[in-house]
Amino acid sequence: MAVSARQVKELREKTGAAIMDCKRALVEAGGDEARATVLLREKGLAKAARKRSRVASEGIISQYVHPDNKLAVLVELNCETDFVARNQEFQALAREICMQVAAMNPVVVSREDLPPERIENEKAIYAQQSQGKPDRVVEKIVEGKLTKFYQEVCLLEQPYIRDESKTIKTLIEETIGKLGENIEVARFVRMAVGEGREE
């Protein structure tokens, strides 16, 4: 099926994908822009998965300070080359992650960063709360509550504050698909005035 240059241009503007990728997606989707967008996203995530093994040793440290100067965030976002580190889209991603940390106060970057004893402790609490139910039911309840716990404390698993249909991991993977390099959150620090002090 033939697609017009206008259709390709519009899809490129909406997704940021390469012209030929937009054209192929539109042809595959029979001219349906919504379907083509989904195809591009799927291909971008597949590309991102392949790039995950590559070393990301360049990058930037981005910061956010709340207007009242009582909350600040630093995020180190890594990529593979200095060229991408200077890219506006990469820098915008770093700023968005700073805003996410400021708003949602995650504890760690990913679930792998949580101490195993913390996870076991959470499981024990959820199992205790579900006492008296059949084992299969308890297992499902614990699994569900653990998933919710990860979404609260792990940055990559949190719903993105501007679009809750995406996680921060998905947001990063979409940018990997567009920029063609592995991108990783190395670390973050969130500071709020008076936090951690005894009353």
C-alpha positions as CSV (number, residue, x, y, z in Angstrom):
1,M,0.0,0.0,0.0
2,A,1.3,3.5,-0.9
3,V,1.4,6.1,1.8
4,S,1.7,9.9,1.3
5,A,4.7,12.0,2.3
6,R,2.3,14.0,4.4
7,Q,1.4,10.9,6.4
8,V,5.0,10.0,6.9
9,K,5.9,13.6,8.0
10,E,3.0,13.7,10.5
11,L,4.0,10.4,12.0
12,R,7.6,11.4,12.3
13,E,6.6,14.7,14.0
14,K,4.5,12.7,16.5
15,T,6.9,9.9,17.3
16,G,10.4,11.3,16.5
17,A,11.2,8.0,14.6
18,A,13.3,7.9,11.4
19,I,11.5,8.7,8.1
20,M,12.0,5.2,6.7
21,D,10.9,3.6,9.9
22,C,7.7,5.8,9.8
23,K,7.1,4.8,6.2
24,R,7.5,1.1,6.8
25,A,5.3,1.2,9.9
26,L,2.5,3.1,7.9
27,V,2.7,0.5,5.1
28,E,2.6,-2.4,7.6
29,A,-0.4,-0.7,9.3
30,G,-2.3,-0.1,6.1
31,G,-2.1,3.6,6.5
32,D,-3.6,3.5,10.1
33,E,-1.6,6.1,12.0
34,A,-2.5,4.8,15.5
35,R,-1.5,1.3,14.6
36,A,1.7,2.6,13.0
37,T,2.5,4.4,16.2
38,V,2.1,1.2,18.2
39,L,4.4,-0.7,15.7
40,L,7.1,2.0,16.0
41,R,6.9,1.8,19.8
42,E,7.1,-2.0,19.8
43,K,10.2,-1.8,17.5
44,G,11.7,0.9,19.6
45,L,11.3,-1.2,22.8
46,A,12.8,-4.3,21.0
47,K,15.8,-2.1,19.9
48,A,16.2,-0.9,23.4
49,A,16.3,-4.4,24.8
50,R,19.2,-5.2,22.4
51,K,21.1,-2.1,23.5
52,R,20.8,-2.8,27.2
53,S,24.0,-4.9,27.3
54,R,26.1,-2.0,25.9
55,V,28.2,0.1,28.3
56,A,26.9,3.5,29.2
57,S,29.9,5.4,30.6
58,E,29.1,9.0,29.3
59,G,26.2,11.2,30.4
60,I,25.2,14.1,32.6
61,I,24.2,15.1,36.1
62,S,20.8,16.9,36.0
63,Q,19.3,18.8,38.8
64,Y,15.9,20.2,40.0
65,V,15.4,22.7,42.8
66,H,11.9,23.4,43.9
67,P,11.0,27.1,43.7
68,D,10.8,27.4,47.5
69,N,14.4,26.1,47.8
70,K,13.2,23.4,50.2
71,L,13.5,20.4,47.9
72,A,16.4,19.4,45.5
73,V,17.2,16.4,43.3
74,L,20.3,15.3,41.5
75,V,20.2,12.5,38.9
76,E,23.1,10.9,37.0
77,L,21.8,9.7,33.6
78,N,24.3,7.7,31.5
79,C,24.6,7.0,27.8
80,E,27.3,5.6,25.5
81,T,28.7,8.8,23.9
82,D,29.2,12.4,24.7
83,F,27.3,13.2,21.4
84,V,24.1,11.8,22.9
85,A,24.8,13.3,26.3
86,R,24.6,16.8,24.6
87,N,21.4,15.8,22.8
88,Q,18.3,17.9,23.8
89,E,16.1,14.9,24.0
90,F,18.5,13.1,26.4
91,Q,18.8,16.2,28.6
92,A,15.0,16.5,28.6
93,L,14.7,12.9,29.8
94,A,17.2,13.6,32.6
95,R,15.0,16.6,33.7
96,E,11.9,14.5,33.6
97,I,13.5,11.9,35.8
98,C,14.5,14.7,38.2
99,M,10.9,15.8,38.4
100,Q,9.8,12.2,38.9
101,V,12.2,11.8,41.9
102,A,11.1,15.1,43.4
103,A,7.4,14.2,43.1
104,M,7.4,10.5,43.9
105,N,10.3,10.1,46.3
106,P,11.6,6.6,45.2
107,V,14.1,4.8,47.4
108,V,16.2,3.0,44.8
109,V,16.7,2.9,41.0
110,S,15.6,-0.7,40.5
111,R,14.3,-3.7,42.5
112,E,17.8,-5.2,42.2
113,D,19.1,-2.4,44.4
114,L,16.8,-3.4,47.3
115,P,18.5,-5.5,50.1
116,P,17.1,-9.1,49.9
117,E,16.2,-8.9,53.6
118,R,13.9,-5.8,52.9
119,I,12.0,-7.8,50.3
120,E,11.7,-10.9,52.6
121,N,10.5,-8.6,55.4
122,E,7.8,-7.1,53.1
123,K,6.7,-10.6,52.1
124,A,6.4,-11.7,55.7
125,I,4.3,-8.6,56.5
126,Y,1.9,-9.3,53.6
127,A,1.6,-13.0,54.4
128,Q,0.8,-12.1,58.1
129,Q,-1.9,-9.7,56.9
130,S,-3.4,-12.5,54.8
131,Q,-3.5,-15.1,57.5
132,G,-6.4,-17.5,57.5
133,K,-6.8,-17.6,53.7
134,P,-5.8,-20.6,51.6
135,D,-2.1,-20.8,50.7
136,R,-2.8,-20.2,46.9
137,V,-4.7,-17.0,47.8
138,V,-2.0,-15.8,50.2
139,E,0.6,-16.3,47.5
140,K,-1.4,-14.2,45.0
141,I,-2.0,-11.5,47.6
142,V,1.7,-11.3,48.6
143,E,2.7,-11.2,44.9
144,G,0.2,-8.3,44.2
145,K,1.3,-6.3,47.2
146,L,5.0,-6.8,46.4
147,T,4.4,-5.5,42.8
148,K,2.7,-2.4,44.3
149,F,5.6,-2.0,46.8
150,Y,8.1,-2.1,43.9
151,Q,6.0,0.6,42.0
152,E,6.3,2.8,45.1
153,V,10.0,2.5,45.9
154,C,11.7,1.6,42.6
155,L,12.2,4.5,40.3
156,L,12.1,2.4,37.1
157,E,8.8,0.8,38.1
158,Q,7.0,3.9,39.1
159,P,4.2,5.2,36.8
160,Y,5.5,8.3,35.0
161,I,3.9,11.4,36.6
162,R,3.0,12.9,33.2
163,D,1.5,9.7,31.7
164,E,0.6,6.9,34.1
165,S,0.2,4.4,31.3
166,K,4.0,4.4,31.1
167,T,6.6,3.5,33.7
168,I,10.0,5.3,34.0
169,K,11.6,2.2,32.5
170,T,9.3,2.5,29.4
171,L,10.1,6.2,29.1
172,I,13.8,5.5,29.1
173,E,13.3,2.6,26.6
174,E,11.4,4.9,24.2
175,T,14.3,7.4,24.3
176,I,16.8,4.5,23.7
177,G,14.7,3.6,20.6
178,K,14.9,7.1,19.3
179,L,18.6,7.9,20.1
180,G,20.1,4.5,19.4
181,E,22.2,4.2,22.6
182,N,21.8,2.5,25.9
183,I,20.6,4.8,28.6
184,E,20.7,4.1,32.3
185,V,20.0,5.9,35.6
186,A,23.2,5.5,37.5
187,R,22.0,7.1,40.8
188,F,19.9,9.9,42.3
189,V,19.8,12.0,45.5
190,R,16.7,13.7,46.8
191,M,17.0,16.2,49.6
192,A,14.2,18.0,51.5
193,V,14.8,20.6,54.2
194,G,14.3,19.0,57.7
195,E,14.0,15.5,56.3
196,G,15.3,12.8,58.7
197,R,15.6,15.1,61.7
198,E,14.1,14.1,65.0
199,E,11.1,16.2,66.0
